[in-house]
Amino acid sequence: MSDEFIKIATQEINEDISQLQQIISKCQNDEDIFSLADKFQKHTHKIKGLAPMMGKEELGGLSAELDSMLKKIINGSKTNDLYALLDESFTLMEKSMVDSETSLSDLKSRISQISNDLN
C-alpha cells in the first residue's frame, strides 16, 4: 500500500476509535451500551475492513470480533459487563495504533468467547 493510503487509513481509523470513545463516554451501564450498539457497530465494521489493508491485522481481527458480537446484541442478545469490555477494547485499540507492540490477542479471545456464548 502507498504511503498516502496508509496515512489516510490511519487517520480514518483513529477518527473511528475516537468516535467509539465518544459514544461510550455517554454511557453509564450495559443498558446504555445495548441501546447504542448500532452506533458502535458502524465504527467497528469500518475498522474491521480497513485495518488489515494497512497492516494492522490484529486490530482488524479484534474489530471483527467486536462487530460480530455487536450485531448479535443489535438483534436482541444480552451479556453482562459489556460496558467494561468495550471501554477496555477501545482503549487498547487506540494504544495499538501508536504502539505496535500492543497485543490484542487476549482481548480478542475473550470477546470471541462472549460472542459465541450469545448464539
Wavefront OBJ file of the C-alpha trace (Angstrom):
o trace
v 0.000 0.000 0.000
v 1.152 3.506 -0.714
v 2.299 5.871 1.994
v -0.642 8.139 1.153
v -3.128 5.275 1.649
v -1.535 4.352 4.993
v -1.715 7.980 6.102
v -5.391 8.340 5.182
v -6.342 4.923 6.575
v -4.542 5.674 9.840
v -6.400 8.966 10.140
v -9.766 7.304 9.442
v -9.197 4.510 11.955
v -8.080 6.996 14.604
v -11.243 9.006 13.939
v -13.404 5.893 14.262
v -11.718 4.920 17.533
v -12.257 8.470 18.783
v -15.936 8.203 17.842
v -16.205 4.882 19.711
v -14.716 6.529 22.792
v -17.071 9.488 22.496
v -20.090 7.187 22.281
v -19.039 5.128 25.280
v -18.360 8.299 27.274
v -22.109 8.960 27.050
v -22.862 5.542 28.544
v -23.127 4.665 32.207
v -24.008 0.975 32.114
v -24.713 -2.055 29.941
v -28.248 -0.896 29.122
v -26.829 2.257 27.554
v -24.455 0.093 25.520
v -27.337 -2.104 24.327
v -29.290 0.921 23.172
v -26.298 2.316 21.250
v -24.962 -0.971 19.869
v -25.753 0.039 16.282
v -23.646 3.189 16.616
v -20.692 1.192 17.979
v -21.091 -1.447 15.279
v -20.930 1.099 12.462
v -17.400 2.040 13.558
v -16.148 -1.472 14.366
v -17.342 -2.597 10.929
v -15.311 0.098 9.201
v -12.176 -0.641 11.253
v -12.628 -4.373 10.596
v -12.264 -3.781 6.880
v -9.687 -1.009 6.835
v -7.151 -2.117 9.466
v -5.921 -5.280 7.703
v -5.369 -3.353 4.462
v -2.839 -1.164 6.240
v -1.038 -3.969 8.056
v -2.969 -3.852 11.335
v -4.277 -7.416 11.163
v -4.624 -7.815 14.915
v -6.708 -4.636 15.156
v -8.802 -5.861 12.234
v -9.334 -9.204 13.972
v -10.375 -7.571 17.237
v -12.728 -5.265 15.351
v -14.218 -8.245 13.515
v -14.974 -9.949 16.844
v -16.488 -6.760 18.250
v -18.517 -6.310 15.060
v -19.892 -9.844 15.264
v -20.768 -9.514 18.947
v -22.422 -6.113 18.443
v -24.546 -7.473 15.586
v -25.859 -10.161 17.942
v -26.615 -7.512 20.556
v -28.420 -5.395 17.951
v -30.533 -8.492 17.244
v -31.523 -8.780 20.916
v -28.818 -10.823 22.640
v -27.617 -9.621 26.047
v -24.470 -10.150 28.080
v -23.066 -8.830 31.337
v -20.144 -6.463 31.857
v -20.333 -5.171 28.291
v -19.556 -1.593 29.307
v -16.215 -2.552 30.874
v -15.335 -4.822 27.955
v -15.961 -2.150 25.333
v -14.191 0.521 27.360
v -11.120 -1.717 27.617
v -11.358 -2.593 23.915
v -11.451 0.994 22.716
v -8.554 1.973 24.979
v -6.403 -0.877 23.664
v -7.434 -0.183 20.068
v -6.214 3.382 20.459
v -2.975 2.211 22.073
v -2.380 -0.308 19.275
v -2.438 2.499 16.720
v 0.628 4.142 18.298
v 2.390 1.127 19.830
v 2.836 -1.835 17.509
v 3.825 -3.982 20.500
v 0.325 -3.720 21.994
v -1.196 -7.183 21.966
v -4.901 -7.516 21.297
v -4.999 -11.317 21.141
v -6.165 -11.989 24.731
v -8.916 -9.406 24.430
v -9.931 -10.802 21.037
v -10.199 -14.294 22.560
v -12.369 -13.035 25.419
v -14.680 -11.202 23.037
v -14.867 -14.239 20.767
v -15.911 -16.417 23.724
v -18.579 -13.930 24.797
v -19.822 -13.645 21.227
v -20.003 -17.440 20.898
v -21.998 -17.631 24.123
v -24.553 -15.212 22.636
v -25.633 -17.759 19.987
l 1 2 3 4 5 6 7 8 9 10 11 12 13 14 15 16 17 18 19 20 21 22 23 24 25 26 27 28 29 30 31 32 33 34 35 36 37 38 39 40 41 42 43 44 45 46 47 48 49 50 51 52 53 54 55 56 57 58 59 60 61 62 63 64 65 66 67 68 69 70 71 72 73 74 75 76 77 78 79 80 81 82 83 84 85 86 87 88 89 90 91 92 93 94 95 96 97 98 99 100 101 102 103 104 105 106 107 108 109 110 111 112 113 114 115 116 117 118 119
